[in-house]
């Protein structure tokens, strides 16, 4: 009986600590950031679901007597407190929309307001609803010669085949070693598909089985396939944007800043791989700096698993793979997003990349720092996921409207 009473108390403490980790990451240095992210991210972004499951389980345990006695009552109080903390986390996220939209408003000016006003308002889809969207909108295609060169094409069934709808290529994250296209960016792609876009969610070769630059070569190959084939699905090959998070954010930025670069287009050097806009989210933009929190560990990871070459003897490989070294005056419009509480890729990396790009680019560079957001904050149909989808849609709408005005002149 003593063991039963002690167990609920320890469990309640763990639930409260986990809820606190969703409020603010408990660690930001070294390898501890991995479990901090693993527990804090789903708890923070799916707080209502986590709280609901905890309540149901607490009811079950209460009926069997786990909360009897003094220790049990303390455990129940701590568990209830964790529910309150999760409610706070959700409410805080639900109030963050201005931090997504204000940078666009400040960067894009008055025309941005006009574009946003035309969009039909969409309500949040909820944490679970977006997971059903792929079956509703997507079909699978093959874009390259390798077994993993597959992609899901998201489009509405009633989209005209000759409709020339705008197109978005989604590049998944996963530390260049996972790369699962499902279920990443479902809130964004379901939102855009509903509005008549064509989205292409790709997979690519990953490490350690494959070595850099296989990853970026596949992204370029997917872009080439989209340009050559997307018209058959009702898409416009002349309006192809790109987005991705984490490792996908790195590949997104690198692809957008190196259009038609032959070193990463072996066998298809003449293919057009340019994009009209780029939206990297919580990406890695620096593969060469060795100082700072987590940097030695990151370089060691690249050396062993991804690049498989020692940094000291192959610095140019790491420099060439860093989007921050590729900033250019003729870069397409960028919308860079990063979470302030990102424990995997510190926010200073997103900030430094956006500042470097702003200094040289002739096109707008919008940069949004999302308060209290962890890594992968756009994964679920949470407030952060919904606000990301609508803000990205607004940005891409602005790019499309601006290009239409230029073509019409």
C-alpha positions as CSV (number, residue, x, y, z in Angstrom):
1,X,0.0,0.0,0.0
2,X,2.9,2.3,0.8
3,X,4.3,1.8,-2.7
4,X,1.0,2.7,-4.3
5,X,0.8,6.0,-2.3
6,X,4.4,6.9,-3.1
7,X,4.0,6.2,-6.9
8,X,1.2,8.8,-7.6
9,X,3.3,11.5,-5.8
10,X,6.4,10.8,-8.0
11,X,4.2,10.6,-11.1
12,X,2.6,13.9,-10.2
13,X,5.9,15.6,-9.7
14,X,7.1,14.3,-13.1
15,X,3.9,15.7,-14.8
16,X,4.4,19.1,-13.2
17,X,8.1,19.2,-14.2
18,X,7.1,18.2,-17.8
19,X,4.5,21.0,-17.8
20,X,7.1,23.4,-16.5
21,X,9.4,22.3,-19.3
22,X,6.7,23.3,-21.8
23,X,6.6,26.7,-20.2
24,X,10.3,27.2,-20.5
25,X,12.9,24.6,-21.6
26,X,14.8,23.2,-18.6
27,X,18.1,22.9,-20.5
28,X,19.7,24.7,-23.4
29,X,23.3,23.4,-23.5
30,X,24.8,20.1,-24.6
31,X,23.0,16.8,-25.1
32,X,20.4,17.5,-22.5
33,X,18.6,19.7,-25.0
34,X,17.5,16.5,-26.8
35,X,15.3,15.1,-24.0
36,X,14.2,18.6,-23.1
37,X,12.9,19.0,-26.6
38,X,11.5,15.5,-26.9
39,X,9.3,16.0,-23.8
40,X,8.6,19.7,-23.9
41,X,7.7,20.0,-27.6
42,X,4.6,17.7,-27.8
43,X,3.5,18.8,-24.3
44,X,3.6,22.4,-25.3
45,X,2.1,22.2,-28.7
46,X,-0.6,19.6,-27.9
47,X,-1.3,20.9,-24.3
48,X,-5.1,20.4,-24.5
49,X,-4.6,16.8,-25.6
50,X,-2.0,16.1,-22.9
51,X,-4.1,17.7,-20.2
52,X,-7.2,15.7,-21.4
53,X,-5.4,12.4,-21.3
54,X,-4.0,13.2,-17.9
55,X,-7.4,14.1,-16.5
56,X,-8.9,10.9,-17.8
57,X,-6.1,8.9,-16.3
58,X,-6.3,10.7,-13.0
59,X,-10.0,9.8,-12.9
60,X,-9.2,6.1,-13.5
61,X,-6.5,6.2,-10.8
62,X,-8.7,8.0,-8.4
63,X,-11.4,5.4,-8.7
64,X,-8.9,2.7,-7.7
65,X,-7.7,4.6,-4.7
66,X,-4.4,6.1,-5.8
67,X,-5.2,9.4,-4.3
68,X,-6.2,8.2,-0.8
69,X,-4.3,9.4,2.2
70,X,-2.1,12.5,2.6
71,X,0.4,11.6,-0.1
72,X,-2.4,10.9,-2.5
73,X,-4.1,14.2,-1.9
74,X,-0.7,16.0,-2.5
75,X,-0.3,14.0,-5.7
76,X,-3.8,15.0,-6.9
77,X,-3.1,18.7,-6.1
78,X,0.2,18.6,-8.0
79,X,-1.5,16.9,-10.9
80,X,-4.2,19.5,-11.0
81,X,-1.6,22.2,-10.9
82,X,0.1,20.7,-14.0
83,X,-3.3,21.0,-15.8
84,X,-3.4,24.7,-14.9
85,X,0.2,25.1,-16.2
86,X,-0.8,23.4,-19.5
87,X,-3.8,25.7,-19.7
88,X,-1.5,28.7,-19.3
89,X,0.8,27.3,-22.1
90,X,-2.1,26.9,-24.5
91,X,-3.5,30.4,-23.7
92,X,-0.1,32.0,-24.2
93,X,0.3,30.3,-27.6
94,X,-3.2,31.3,-28.6
95,X,-2.2,35.0,-28.1
96,X,0.9,34.8,-30.2
97,X,-0.6,35.6,-33.7
98,X,0.7,39.2,-33.8
99,X,4.3,37.9,-33.6
100,X,3.7,36.0,-36.9
101,X,1.9,38.8,-38.7
102,X,3.6,42.0,-37.5
103,X,7.0,41.2,-39.2
104,X,5.2,40.7,-42.5
105,X,3.3,44.0,-42.0
106,X,6.5,45.9,-41.2
107,X,8.5,44.4,-44.0
108,X,6.0,44.2,-46.8
109,X,4.2,47.5,-46.2
110,X,0.7,48.6,-47.2
111,X,0.3,46.1,-50.1
112,X,0.5,43.4,-47.5
113,X,-2.7,44.6,-45.8
114,X,-4.5,44.6,-49.1
115,X,-3.5,41.0,-49.9
116,X,-4.5,39.7,-46.4
117,X,-7.9,41.4,-46.7
118,X,-8.7,39.3,-49.7
119,X,-8.1,35.9,-48.1
120,X,-11.0,33.9,-46.9
121,X,-10.6,33.5,-43.1
122,X,-9.9,29.9,-41.9
123,X,-10.5,28.6,-38.5
124,X,-7.9,26.4,-36.7
125,X,-8.1,22.8,-37.7
126,X,-7.2,21.5,-34.3
127,X,-4.4,19.2,-33.2
128,X,-5.7,16.1,-34.8
129,X,-7.7,17.2,-37.9
130,X,-4.7,18.0,-40.0
131,X,-3.5,14.4,-39.8
132,X,-6.5,13.4,-41.9
133,X,-5.8,15.9,-44.6
134,X,-3.2,13.8,-46.5
135,X,-5.8,11.2,-47.4
136,X,-8.1,13.9,-48.6
137,X,-5.7,15.8,-50.8
138,X,-2.6,13.8,-51.7
139,X,-1.3,11.2,-54.2
140,X,2.2,9.8,-54.4
141,X,4.7,10.3,-57.3
142,X,8.3,9.4,-58.0
143,X,10.6,12.3,-58.9
144,X,14.0,10.7,-59.2
145,X,16.0,7.4,-59.7
146,X,16.5,6.5,-56.0
147,X,14.1,4.4,-54.0
148,X,13.4,7.2,-51.6
149,X,12.8,9.8,-54.3
150,X,9.1,9.9,-53.8
151,X,6.7,12.8,-53.0
152,X,3.1,13.4,-52.1
153,X,1.3,15.9,-54.3
154,X,-1.4,17.7,-52.4
155,X,-4.3,19.2,-54.5
156,X,-8.0,19.6,-54.3
157,X,-9.9,17.1,-56.3
158,X,-11.8,19.9,-58.1
159,X,-8.7,21.8,-59.0
160,X,-8.6,22.3,-62.8
161,X,-5.8,20.5,-64.5
162,X,-5.1,23.7,-66.5
163,X,-5.6,26.0,-63.5
164,X,-1.9,27.0,-63.1
165,X,-2.3,27.1,-59.3
166,X,0.7,28.3,-57.2
167,X,3.0,25.6,-56.0
168,X,4.9,25.0,-52.8
169,X,7.6,22.3,-52.3
170,X,7.8,21.1,-48.7
171,X,11.2,19.8,-47.5
172,X,11.1,17.7,-44.3
173,X,13.4,18.0,-41.4
174,X,15.0,15.3,-39.2
175,X,18.7,16.2,-38.7
176,X,19.5,15.0,-42.3
177,X,19.1,11.5,-41.0
178,X,15.3,10.9,-40.8
179,X,13.7,13.0,-43.5
180,X,10.1,11.6,-43.1
181,X,7.8,13.7,-45.2
182,X,4.8,12.4,-43.2
183,X,3.3,14.1,-41.2
184,X,5.5,17.2,-41.4
185,X,3.9,20.6,-42.3
186,X,0.4,19.1,-42.5
187,X,-1.2,22.3,-41.1
188,X,0.4,24.4,-43.7
189,X,-0.2,22.1,-46.7
190,X,-3.8,21.4,-45.7
191,X,-4.4,25.1,-45.4
192,X,-2.9,25.9,-48.8
193,X,-4.6,22.9,-50.5
194,X,-8.0,24.1,-49.3
195,X,-7.2,27.5,-50.8
196,X,-6.4,26.0,-54.2
197,X,-2.6,25.6,-54.0
198,X,-0.7,22.5,-55.2
199,X,1.8,21.3,-52.5
200,X,4.5,18.8,-53.0
201,X,5.9,17.1,-49.9
202,X,9.1,15.3,-50.8
203,X,11.4,12.7,-49.2
204,X,15.2,12.6,-49.8
205,X,18.2,10.4,-49.2
206,X,19.3,10.6,-45.6
207,X,22.4,9.9,-43.5
208,X,24.3,7.9,-42.4
209,X,23.4,5.6,-45.3
210,X,23.9,8.5,-47.7
211,X,26.6,11.2,-47.6
212,X,26.3,15.0,-48.1
213,X,25.5,16.5,-50.7
214,X,23.0,13.7,-51.6
215,X,20.4,15.6,-49.5
216,X,20.6,18.9,-51.4
217,X,20.9,17.0,-54.8
218,X,17.6,15.4,-54.1
219,X,15.9,18.7,-53.2
220,X,17.2,20.1,-56.5
221,X,16.0,17.1,-58.4
222,X,12.6,17.5,-56.8
223,X,12.5,21.1,-57.9
224,X,13.4,20.1,-61.4
225,X,10.7,17.5,-61.5
226,X,8.1,20.0,-60.2
227,X,9.1,22.5,-62.9
228,X,8.7,19.8,-65.6
229,X,5.6,18.0,-64.4
230,X,3.5,20.0,-62.0
231,X,1.3,21.5,-64.8
232,X,-0.2,18.0,-65.2
233,X,-1.6,18.4,-61.7
234,X,-2.9,21.9,-62.3
235,X,0.1,23.7,-60.9
236,X,2.0,26.6,-62.3
237,X,5.7,25.8,-63.0
238,X,6.4,29.5,-63.1
239,X,5.4,30.0,-59.5
240,X,7.2,27.5,-57.3
241,X,8.0,28.4,-53.7
242,X,9.9,26.3,-51.2
243,X,9.7,25.7,-47.4
244,X,10.9,23.3,-44.7
245,X,11.8,23.1,-41.0
246,X,15.0,22.3,-39.2
247,X,17.2,20.3,-41.6
248,X,14.5,21.1,-44.1
249,X,14.9,24.8,-43.3
250,X,18.6,24.5,-44.0
251,X,17.9,22.7,-47.4
252,X,15.2,25.2,-48.2
253,X,17.5,28.2,-47.7
254,X,20.4,26.6,-49.5
255,X,18.3,25.6,-52.5
256,X,16.8,29.1,-52.8
257,X,20.2,30.7,-52.6
258,X,21.9,28.4,-55.2
259,X,19.5,28.3,-58.2
260,X,20.8,26.2,-61.1
261,X,24.1,25.5,-59.3
262,X,25.7,22.7,-61.4
263,X,27.7,21.2,-58.5
264,X,24.4,20.1,-56.9
265,X,22.7,19.1,-60.1
266,X,24.7,16.1,-61.4
267,X,23.2,14.8,-64.6
268,X,20.5,17.6,-64.7
269,X,22.8,20.6,-64.8
270,X,20.5,22.5,-67.3
271,X,17.3,22.0,-65.3
272,X,15.7,25.1,-63.8
273,X,15.8,24.9,-59.9
274,X,15.0,28.5,-59.1
275,X,12.2,29.4,-56.7
276,X,10.0,32.5,-56.4
277,X,10.1,32.6,-52.6
278,X,11.6,30.7,-49.6
279,X,10.2,30.1,-46.1
280,X,12.8,28.3,-43.9
281,X,11.6,27.6,-40.4
282,X,13.9,27.0,-37.4
283,X,16.7,26.1,-39.8
284,X,20.4,25.5,-39.5
285,X,22.2,28.1,-41.6
286,X,25.8,27.7,-40.3
287,X,27.8,24.5,-40.7
288,X,31.2,26.0,-39.8
289,X,31.2,27.9,-36.5
290,X,32.6,25.8,-33.7
291,X,32.0,28.2,-30.8
292,X,28.8,28.7,-28.9
293,X,26.3,26.5,-27.1
294,X,25.9,23.1,-28.9
295,X,28.3,24.0,-31.7
296,X,31.1,21.5,-31.0
297,X,28.5,18.7,-30.7
298,X,26.8,19.8,-34.0
299,X,30.1,19.9,-35.9
300,X,31.0,16.4,-34.5
301,X,27.6,15.1,-35.6
302,X,28.2,16.4,-39.2
303,X,31.7,15.0,-39.3
304,X,30.6,11.5,-38.2
305,X,27.2,11.0,-39.7
306,X,26.4,13.5,-42.5
307,X,29.5,14.9,-44.3
308,X,31.8,12.1,-43.1
309,X,34.8,14.3,-43.6
310,X,36.9,16.0,-41.0
311,X,36.2,19.7,-40.7
312,X,39.8,20.7,-40.3
313,X,40.8,19.3,-43.7
314,X,37.6,20.0,-45.5
315,X,36.4,23.4,-44.4
316,X,35.2,24.5,-47.8
317,X,32.7,21.7,-47.9
318,X,31.1,23.0,-44.7
319,X,31.2,26.6,-45.9
320,X,29.6,25.7,-49.2
321,X,26.8,23.9,-47.3
322,X,26.1,26.9,-45.1
323,X,23.2,29.1,-46.4
324,X,24.6,32.1,-44.5
325,X,27.7,32.1,-46.8
326,X,25.4,32.1,-49.9
327,X,23.4,35.2,-49.3
328,X,23.1,37.3,-52.5
329,X,21.6,40.4,-53.9
330,X,19.3,38.5,-56.3
331,X,17.9,36.1,-53.6
332,X,14.1,35.6,-53.8
333,X,11.8,37.0,-51.1
334,X,12.4,35.2,-47.8
335,X,10.2,34.7,-44.7
336,X,12.3,33.3,-41.9
337,X,10.7,32.0,-38.7
338,X,12.3,30.8,-35.5
339,X,11.1,30.0,-32.0
340,X,12.5,31.9,-29.0
341,X,12.7,28.8,-26.9
342,X,14.2,26.5,-29.5
343,X,16.5,24.2,-27.5
344,X,17.8,22.3,-30.6
345,X,18.8,25.2,-32.8
346,X,19.3,28.4,-30.8
347,X,17.4,31.5,-32.0
348,X,20.6,33.4,-32.6
349,X,21.2,31.3,-35.7
350,X,18.0,32.3,-37.3
351,X,18.5,35.9,-36.3
352,X,22.1,36.0,-37.7
353,X,20.9,34.5,-41.0
354,X,18.0,36.9,-41.5
355,X,20.3,39.9,-40.7
356,X,23.0,38.7,-43.1
357,X,20.4,38.2,-45.9
358,X,18.7,41.6,-45.2
359,X,22.1,43.3,-45.7
360,X,22.5,42.2,-49.3
361,X,19.1,41.1,-50.7
362,X,17.2,43.4,-53.0
363,X,14.0,41.5,-52.2
364,X,12.1,41.6,-48.9
365,X,13.3,39.5,-46.0
366,X,10.8,39.1,-43.2
367,X,11.9,37.6,-39.9
368,X,9.6,36.4,-37.1
369,X,10.7,35.4,-33.7
370,X,7.9,33.4,-32.1
371,X,7.7,33.9,-28.3
372,X,7.9,30.8,-26.1
373,X,8.0,28.5,-29.2
374,X,10.1,25.3,-29.1
375,X,11.7,23.6,-32.1
376,X,9.1,22.1,-34.5
377,X,6.4,24.5,-33.3
378,X,4.4,24.2,-36.6
379,X,4.1,20.4,-36.5
380,X,0.7,20.0,-35.0
381,X,-2.6,21.8,-35.7
382,X,-2.0,23.9,-32.6
383,X,-2.2,27.7,-32.3
384,X,1.4,27.9,-33.4
385,X,0.8,25.5,-36.3
386,X,-2.3,27.4,-37.4
387,X,-0.6,30.8,-37.1
388,X,2.4,29.6,-39.1
389,X,0.1,28.3,-41.9
390,X,-1.9,31.5,-42.2
391,X,1.2,33.8,-42.0
392,X,3.1,31.8,-44.6
393,X,0.0,31.8,-46.8
394,X,-0.2,35.6,-46.4
395,X,3.5,36.0,-47.3
396,X,3.1,33.8,-50.4
397,X,0.0,35.6,-51.4
398,X,1.9,38.8,-51.3
399,X,4.7,37.4,-53.4
400,X,2.2,36.1,-56.0
401,X,0.3,39.4,-56.1
402,X,3.5,41.4,-56.5
403,X,4.7,39.2,-59.3
404,X,1.3,39.5,-61.0
405,X,1.6,43.3,-60.9
406,X,5.1,43.2,-62.4
407,X,4.0,40.8,-65.2
408,X,1.0,43.0,-65.9
409,X,3.1,46.2,-66.4
